[in-house]
Amino acid sequence: MSRTPVNPARFLSDLHALRAFGGDSATKGVRRRALSEADIAARDWLARRIAEAGLEPRFDALGNLFGLAEGRSLLIGSHSDTQPEGGWLDGALGVIAALEIARAARETGGPAISVANFQDEEGRFGALTGSSVWAGKLSMEDADKLVATDGTAFVAARAALGDRVCDAVDPGRFTGFLEMHIEQGPTLHMSGEAVGVVTGIVGLRQVQVTVRGQQNHAGTTPMAHRRDAFTVAARIATALPERFANIVTPQSVWTIGHIVLHPGASSVVPGRAEFSLQWRDIDSDRLDRMEAAIMGLLSDMAAETGCEVTPERLRHDLAPMPMDAGMQAALSQAAEAVAPGRWRAMPSGALHDASNLAALMPVGMLFVPSIGGISHDFAEDTDEADLVTGLQVLAEAAARLA
């Protein structure tokens, strides 16, 4: 048992209550995009729960929501915004776990714990937007220039916060940051283990690639005379594994997740294709070599096809980020105390707000299993027993650290 006696039933009740904001009626999934009506309503609900717990709720200008204990405290949290078709636990788990641990600590005279719910972690406007600005990695001026794919400007969206906005929260008041999250991968579920202590968070790089060919008639243009922008984009996608063959490891990943064709008509050879290309790895040197391979492929494809192929860097790079050794030790000791022999140390293949906060304070992360390794999908789920075990491990670690 943790030294801060958390209330599992209350924790699960709050977690299910949060799902109702933007929840899909037919599944456990959620649509709660950053700064949407559902997102702001969820943060208002959380602010009330924070106040009921005896903490001070405070919104900053980005929509980051804090629940502040008096004086110096340990910060715990995550985010509550989701992907367009998101799961009910991604981010939300860490926020509600933070609320329960902070509330239980106040009820039992435990250590000072504060709560954080960062804005736009999922990248409606950027990626890790709220924590990037709070950590000083992105200026508010540059954040306000961000535009969602639906054309909504970040500066306009955050205007909906209205009079909720208070003074900024000083990171110097916190002794460290803990974040609990679902793994979003299959490792823990397949191994039957209860929790994972995160050793580091992968780095990420991303480019927007534009292929310019020749728009033409789909019925009268011979195949040999086409400069089909989509065909070139498809060739780039299928050539990547071969280009990466002597560079990557089984933990390296790359994704083309968004593509737009112009003019987008069934009887027109596409004259332009625009797609995102993202790659992640825990090793900075490998990220460099993957980037060199990508740029070489784009150059070769332009020369072979006669199409113009142009890459544009999207936002700032996110470097691989190791977790604090002291935080890892506390989480490992807590995992062995609560779930002896049923935990492992492991890297995170997903990005998290913790990677930004590592520049400000000691940071640690804890994973619980994802059933089938599924996330960023309505089917995302975790056994409630695993959720509670994760809560107890996090509470034990917080007691050790605070």
C-alpha positions in Angstrom: 0.0 0.0 0.0 1.2 3.6 -0.6 1.9 5.8 2.3 -0.7 8.2 0.9 -3.9 6.2 1.1 -5.6 7.1 -2.2 -9.3 6.3 -2.8 -9.5 4.0 -5.9 -13.3 4.2 -6.2 -13.2 8.1 -6.1 -10.4 8.1 -8.6 -12.2 5.8 -11.1 -15.4 7.8 -10.6 -13.7 11.0 -11.5 -12.0 9.4 -14.5 -15.3 8.2 -15.9 -16.9 11.6 -15.2 -14.2 13.3 -17.3 -15.0 11.0 -20.2 -18.5 12.4 -20.4 -17.0 15.7 -21.8 -16.9 14.9 -25.5 -17.6 11.2 -25.0 -18.7 9.1 -27.9 -22.1 7.5 -27.0 -21.4 4.2 -28.7 -17.9 3.6 -27.3 -15.5 4.6 -24.6 -13.9 7.0 -27.0 -13.7 10.8 -26.7 -13.6 13.8 -29.0 -12.2 16.6 -26.9 -9.9 18.7 -29.1 -7.8 21.5 -27.5 -9.8 24.6 -26.7 -13.0 23.2 -28.1 -16.2 23.6 -26.2 -15.9 20.1 -24.7 -12.3 20.8 -23.7 -13.1 24.0 -21.9 -16.1 22.5 -20.2 -13.9 19.6 -19.0 -11.3 22.0 -17.6 -14.1 24.0 -15.8 -15.3 20.8 -14.2 -11.8 19.9 -13.2 -11.2 23.4 -11.7 -14.3 22.8 -9.5 -12.9 19.4 -8.4 -9.6 21.1 -7.7 -11.2 23.7 -5.5 -13.2 21.1 -3.6 -9.9 19.3 -2.9 -8.6 22.4 -1.2 -6.2 23.5 -3.9 -6.2 26.8 -5.8 -7.4 26.4 -9.4 -5.6 28.7 -11.9 -5.8 29.0 -15.7 -3.0 30.6 -17.6 -3.3 32.4 -20.9 -2.9 29.2 -22.9 -5.6 27.2 -21.0 -3.1 25.2 -18.9 -4.9 24.5 -15.7 -3.1 24.1 -12.4 -4.3 23.1 -9.0 -1.9 24.7 -6.6 -0.9 23.6 -3.1 0.6 26.3 -0.8 4.3 26.9 -1.0 6.8 24.5 -2.6 5.2 21.3 -3.9 5.7 18.3 -6.2 3.7 18.8 -9.5 1.8 15.8 -10.9 -0.3 15.8 -14.1 -0.7 15.4 -17.8 -3.3 16.7 -20.3 -7.0 16.2 -21.1 -7.3 17.2 -24.7 -7.6 14.3 -27.2 -7.0 13.3 -30.8 -10.0 13.8 -33.2 -11.1 10.2 -32.4 -9.3 9.7 -29.1 -9.3 7.3 -26.2 -10.7 8.0 -22.7 -7.4 7.5 -20.9 -4.7 9.2 -23.0 -3.6 12.1 -20.8 -6.8 12.1 -18.8 -5.5 9.3 -16.6 -2.5 11.3 -15.5 -4.6 14.4 -14.7 -7.1 12.5 -12.6 -4.4 10.5 -10.8 -2.8 13.8 -9.9 -6.1 15.1 -8.5 -6.6 12.0 -6.4 -3.1 11.9 -5.0 -3.1 15.7 -4.2 -6.6 15.3 -2.6 -5.6 12.3 -0.5 -2.4 13.9 0.6 -4.4 17.0 1.9 -6.9 14.7 3.7 -4.2 12.7 5.5 -1.6 15.4 6.2 0.7 14.2 3.5 3.1 16.1 1.3 2.3 19.1 -0.7 1.1 18.0 -4.2 0.0 20.3 -7.0 -1.9 19.3 -10.2 -1.2 20.2 -13.8 -3.4 19.8 -16.9 -1.5 21.1 -19.9 -3.2 22.4 -23.1 -2.9 21.1 -26.7 -0.6 18.2 -25.9 -2.2 16.3 -28.8 -1.3 18.9 -31.4 -4.5 20.4 -32.7 -2.4 23.6 -33.2 1.2 22.4 -32.7 2.5 19.7 -30.4 2.8 19.9 -26.7 1.8 23.5 -27.2 0.8 24.4 -23.6 3.9 22.9 -22.0 6.2 24.3 -24.7 5.2 27.8 -23.9 5.2 27.3 -20.1 8.7 25.8 -20.4 10.0 28.7 -22.5 10.6 26.6 -25.6 8.0 28.4 -27.6 7.1 32.1 -27.3 3.5 33.2 -26.9 3.9 35.2 -30.1 4.9 32.2 -32.1 2.2 30.1 -30.5 -0.4 32.6 -31.5 0.7 32.1 -35.2 -0.2 28.4 -35.0 -3.3 27.4 -37.1 -5.2 24.1 -36.9 -5.9 22.1 -40.0 -9.5 23.4 -39.9 -8.2 26.9 -40.2 -8.8 27.9 -36.6 -6.0 30.2 -35.2 -4.6 29.4 -31.8 -4.9 33.1 -30.8 -8.6 33.1 -31.7 -9.3 29.7 -29.9 -7.7 30.8 -26.6 -9.8 33.9 -26.6 -12.7 31.6 -25.6 -11.0 31.3 -22.1 -12.2 34.8 -21.4 -12.0 35.8 -17.7 -10.8 32.4 -16.6 -7.2 33.6 -17.3 -5.1 34.4 -14.2 -1.5 35.2 -13.6 1.1 32.8 -15.0 2.3 30.0 -12.7 6.0 30.2 -11.8 7.7 26.8 -12.5 10.1 27.6 -9.7 7.5 26.8 -7.1 7.7 23.1 -8.0 10.3 20.5 -6.8 9.7 18.1 -9.7 7.1 16.7 -12.1 5.6 13.2 -12.3 3.4 12.1 -15.1 1.4 8.8 -15.4 0.2 7.7 -18.8 -1.0 4.6 -20.6 1.8 3.0 -22.5 0.1 3.4 -25.9 2.0 0.3 -27.0 1.8 -3.5 -26.5 4.8 -4.3 -24.3 3.3 -4.2 -20.8 0.0 -5.9 -21.9 1.8 -8.7 -23.8 4.2 -9.3 -20.9 1.5 -9.3 -18.2 3.4 -6.6 -16.3 1.6 -4.0 -14.2 3.6 -0.8 -14.7 6.6 0.6 -16.6 9.1 3.1 -15.3 10.1 5.3 -18.1 13.8 5.8 -18.8 13.5 8.4 -21.5 11.2 10.0 -24.1 12.0 9.7 -27.8 12.9 12.7 -29.9 10.8 13.7 -32.9 11.4 15.5 -36.1 8.8 16.3 -38.8 8.6 17.8 -42.2 5.8 18.8 -44.6 6.7 17.6 -48.1 5.2 19.2 -51.2 5.4 17.4 -54.5 4.6 19.5 -57.5 3.9 17.7 -60.8 1.5 18.5 -63.7 -2.2 18.6 -63.2 -3.8 16.9 -66.3 -6.8 15.0 -67.7 -7.2 11.5 -66.2 -8.5 10.0 -69.4 -6.4 11.5 -72.1 -2.9 11.7 -70.5 -0.8 8.7 -71.4 0.8 7.0 -68.4 4.3 7.5 -69.7 3.7 11.2 -70.0 2.3 11.9 -66.6 3.9 13.8 -63.7 1.5 12.5 -61.1 2.2 14.1 -57.7 0.5 11.3 -55.8 2.5 8.6 -57.5 5.7 10.3 -56.5 4.4 10.7 -52.9 3.5 7.0 -52.8 6.9 6.0 -54.2 8.6 8.1 -51.4 6.5 6.3 -48.8 7.3 2.8 -50.1 11.0 3.6 -50.5 11.6 4.7 -46.9 12.1 1.2 -45.4 14.9 0.4 -47.9 16.6 3.8 -47.3 16.4 3.3 -43.5 17.5 -0.4 -43.6 21.1 0.1 -42.2 20.1 3.0 -39.9 17.1 2.1 -37.8 16.4 -0.3 -34.9 13.2 -2.1 -34.1 12.3 0.9 -31.8 12.7 3.5 -34.6 9.4 4.6 -36.2 8.3 6.9 -39.0 4.8 7.9 -40.2 3.1 9.6 -43.1 -0.2 10.5 -41.3 -1.7 13.3 -43.3 -1.8 13.7 -47.1 -3.8 16.2 -49.3 -4.0 16.0 -53.1 -4.8 18.9 -55.4 -7.2 19.4 -57.0 -8.7 16.3 -55.4 -10.9 15.2 -58.2 -11.3 11.6 -59.5 -10.9 12.6 -63.2 -7.8 14.8 -62.7 -4.2 13.7 -62.4 -3.0 15.3 -59.2 -0.7 18.2 -59.8 0.3 18.6 -56.2 0.6 16.4 -53.2 1.3 17.6 -49.6 2.1 15.1 -46.8 3.6 15.1 -43.4 6.6 12.9 -42.6 7.5 12.3 -39.0 10.2 10.1 -37.5 11.1 9.3 -33.9 13.9 7.6 -32.1 15.6 7.7 -28.6 19.0 8.4 -30.1 19.8 11.9 -31.6 22.5 10.6 -33.9 20.1 8.1 -35.4 17.6 10.9 -35.9 20.3 12.8 -37.9 21.0 9.8 -40.0 17.3 9.2 -40.7 17.0 12.8 -41.7 19.9 12.6 -44.1 18.4 9.4 -45.7 15.0 11.2 -46.1 16.6 14.3 -47.8 18.6 12.1 -50.1 15.4 10.2 -51.1 13.5 13.4 -51.8 16.3 14.7 -53.9 16.7 11.4 -55.8 12.9 11.2 -56.4 12.8 14.7 -57.8 15.6 13.9 -60.2 14.0 10.7 -61.4 10.5 12.0 -61.9 10.9 15.6 -63.0 8.6 16.7 -60.2 9.6 19.4 -57.7 9.9 17.9 -54.2 10.2 20.4 -51.3 10.5 19.6 -47.6 9.6 22.2 -44.9 10.4 21.8 -41.3 7.4 21.8 -39.0 8.0 23.6 -35.7 11.0 23.0 -33.5 12.7 19.6 -33.1 12.0 17.7 -29.9 15.2 16.1 -28.7 15.3 12.7 -26.9 14.9 13.4 -23.2 16.2 11.0 -20.5 14.2 11.0 -17.2 15.8 12.1 -14.0 17.7 9.4 -12.2 16.3 10.2 -8.8 12.7 10.1 -10.1 13.4 6.8 -11.8 14.7 5.4 -8.6 11.7 6.5 -6.6 9.3 5.1 -9.2 11.2 1.8 -9.4 11.2 1.4 -5.6 7.5 2.2 -5.5 6.8 -0.3 -8.3 8.6 -3.0 -6.5 6.7 -2.2 -3.3 3.3 -2.2 -4.9 3.7 -4.7 -7.7 6.8 -6.8 -6.9 8.3 -8.5 -9.9 5.6 -7.1 -12.2 7.2 -4.0 -13.6 10.0 -3.0 -16.0 12.1 0.0 -17.0 11.4 1.1 -20.6 11.6 4.0 -23.0 8.6 6.0 -24.2 8.0 5.9 -28.0 5.3 8.6 -27.6 5.9 12.3 -26.8 4.7 13.7 -23.5 4.6 17.1 -21.7 7.3 15.7 -19.4 9.9 16.1 -22.1 9.3 19.8 -22.1 9.3 20.1 -18.3 12.7 18.3 -18.0 14.3 21.6 -18.8 12.8 23.1 -15.7 12.9 20.5 -13.0 13.5 16.8 -12.3 10.9 14.7 -14.3 9.7 11.1 -14.0 7.1 9.1 -15.9 5.1 5.9 -15.2 3.2 3.7 -17.7 0.3 1.3 -17.2 -0.7 -1.3 -19.9 -2.7 -0.5 -23.0 -5.0 -3.4 -24.0 -3.7 -4.6 -27.3 -1.4 -1.7 -27.5 -4.2 0.4 -29.0 -4.3 4.2 -28.5 -5.4 7.3 -30.4 -8.5 5.3 -31.2 -11.9 4.9 -29.6 -10.9 1.3 -28.8 -8.2 2.5 -26.3 -8.6 0.8 -22.9 -6.9 -0.4 -19.8 -8.1 -2.8 -17.1 -9.3 -0.8 -14.1 -7.2 -3.0 -11.8 -4.1 -1.8 -13.8 -5.3 1.8 -13.5 -5.5 1.5 -9.7 -2.1 -0.2 -9.5 -0.6 2.6 -11.4 -2.3 5.1 -9.1 -0.9 3.4 -6.0 2.6 3.2 -7.5 2.5 6.9 -8.3 1.3 7.8 -4.9 4.0 5.7 -3.3 6.7 7.4 -5.4 5.2 10.9 -4.7 5.5 10.2 -0.9 9.1 9.1 -1.4 10.0 12.2 -3.4 8.0 14.8 -1.4 
